[in-house]
Amino acid sequence: MRNLLSEKEQRQKDKQTSLALYDSVTQKLKDELLAKQGQKRDDDFQKRLEDILIRCAIIPSFEKGLISDTETMTICGDGSAIETGASKGKPSCKCRENGIYNCDHPRCYSDPKATWGYDSDRDGYYFGHRFYQQLLSQNGHDLPLHVTISDASETDFTLAMKSRDRLKKALDENGISWQRQNVVYDSGHDALGIYEYLIEHQIKPVIALNESSSTHPSPTGTAEKGEKNGTPICPAGKLMRRHYYDKKKHRIYYNCPVKRPTHQDGEHCWVAHVSECPKSVLCQLYTKRGPVVYVKTEDDPRFYPPIRRDTETFKKLMNKRSCGERSNSPKKETYRLSERPCRNRVHFLVRLYLVSIREDAKAWFQEIKKQYPDDPSAIMQNPTDDFVLPKAIEQ
């Protein structure tokens, strides 16, 4: 028995509470994950699935040479929507019998964790879940490293950080100390908190800018005009006064050049020197400091990333982003997860991990086929040690 409307209102209330303390949800999550980075994973069902994937797929792929570069690894991440096979809820009341078709009473759901979310690929809403995976593309193969599943309403902004945190801990706890140098994400991950979180772990973020309203984001912030040194110019043509620097937002704020702070009768106040204004009239008469504008600083990793977006290195790394789509599509189409085969989140997660192991096994087989390019059937007639399943799978 659930009330999705109440759950949605509670999520919005929690979000507003977070935004009152933080500039964004991702920056709040960043601080939470960094505070818990020394803790081990929860001993839950997903931990067992993560360990199975590492022992049955990731380590064998490394031993077979499919994963060769472990010092400068580039990992990609992507999320996708999956619709539940359960019903969208059945009424627990008799309002319909009385002609009331839009009541807010709790409903009965056979999938206890399914929620409503928006699928940008199909441009529509769906009832189900959203899965997210981290992948490694090396030597012509796309190998899943970690898979997680969450609410349909959760975005890649937060799923990427949670998945990356679980992946790091899973590898560390299994004795794998690979160096992750770059992380490639699409514009759906373009949030300041993600940049700061990755840089905190000495990882270079390669993220496409999210162009909102068909306009390219401007590093000059809200300033319309500026000098060569970057100081904004007010509507009257004067250089604006530097007000303060916001380290969290990576912004320098400027205010009206004729409005300056002072002390009168022992109290701090702002005084407008109208005679100094070329227009001899204030642009914003009823504000204490306005007009106020800001300019982005060079320490903003979103506008000034470690790898510049106009370089060939950035473009080359960004091309690897398609490995997420190449892995998501077979999971949903070839293995029919898009046909709503499961009615709860756990069943979906198990299938996702089994398919991920199969993707590695498929890559092993493709490598063996290269030894018999003219007669693939000879593989079964002449089995090699490379074709034998890893001991972890046999167990």
Secondary structure, 3 states (H helix, E strand, C coil): CECHHHHHHHHHHHHHHHHHHCCCHHHHHHHHHHHCCCCCCCCCHHHHHHHHHHHHHHHHHHHCCCCCCCCCEEEEEEEEEEECCCCCCEECCCCHHHCCCCCCCCEECCCCCCEEEEECCCCEEEEEEEEEEEEEEECCEEEEEEEEEEECCCCHHHHHHHHHHHHHHHHHHCCCCCCEEEEEECHHHCCHHHHHHHHHCCCEEEECCCCHHHCCCCCCCCCCCECCCCCEECCCCCECEEEEEECCCCEEEEECCCEEEEEECCEEEEEECHHHCCCCCCCCCCCCCCCCEEEECCCCCCCCCCCCCCCHHHHHHHHHHHHHHHHHHHHHCCCCHHHCCCCCHHHHHHHHHHHHHHHHHHHHHHHHHCCCCCCCCHHHHCCCHHHCCCHHHHC
